[in-house]
Amino acid sequence: MIEQLFGSKTRVKLLQMFYTNPNRSFYVREITRKIDEQINSVRRELANLISIGIVTSDTSNNKLYYEVSQTYEYYEPLKAIFGGVPMAAAAEGEESAEVSSQDTSGVRGVDLLLLTGVLTRDDRSGIDVLLVGSLSQSQAAKYIVELESKESKELRYAVMTTDEFMYRQKIHDKFLSLVLEAKSQVVMDKNYLVQAKPAAKPKPTKTKEKE
């Protein structure tokens, strides 16, 4: 039904991937692996999404990266459709391919899970994953191994209790401040530990006085 509404299985998978991974950017071959579709089909649909304004692109390290545009006028409605738990295989009724990294079913006791660093192309934080809660180091390590397998990347991570996180936040701890200032994807935030960043105030426009 969703495929019929949006016209293409590949397009639906792309929308799933982008809207379940805001602030994440992906290059073409990474996308084809994640959604398990042919590269020509992926390129064609990416071009369509860029022309509409749903997706933006930029070049880094000689690779062209694609990311969902959060300034697109229908971003919120589309996020409501595609940004939840990944749907069944974009029209095939089976479990979808590796569309999102948001599966946290294998790790318990997490209050906050934040992706940053190499996963959002912003290395200011010095880490790639922050896990906050009552989970043990062994639980965290197991989750990171699974995430590394999905992302095909080695990941740096930090683990802290919720009390430690709140204390570090209160004293404006330098490490935590850098993590929170960097571009990130908040996968889980049960207790609203991360406050939304205030939107930048628009610059006042100058108007000419009538003579």
Secondary structure, DSSP 8 states (H G I E B T S, - for coil): -HHHHHS-HHHHHHHHHHHTSTT--EEHHHHHHHHT--HHHHHHHHHHHHHHTSEEEEEETTEEEEEE-TTSTTHHHHHHHHSSS--SGGGSSS---S--S---TT--SEEEEEE-BTTTTBGGGS-SEEEEES--HHHHHHHHHHHHHHHTS---EEEE-HHHHHHHHHTT-HHHHHHHHS--EEEEETT--S-----------------
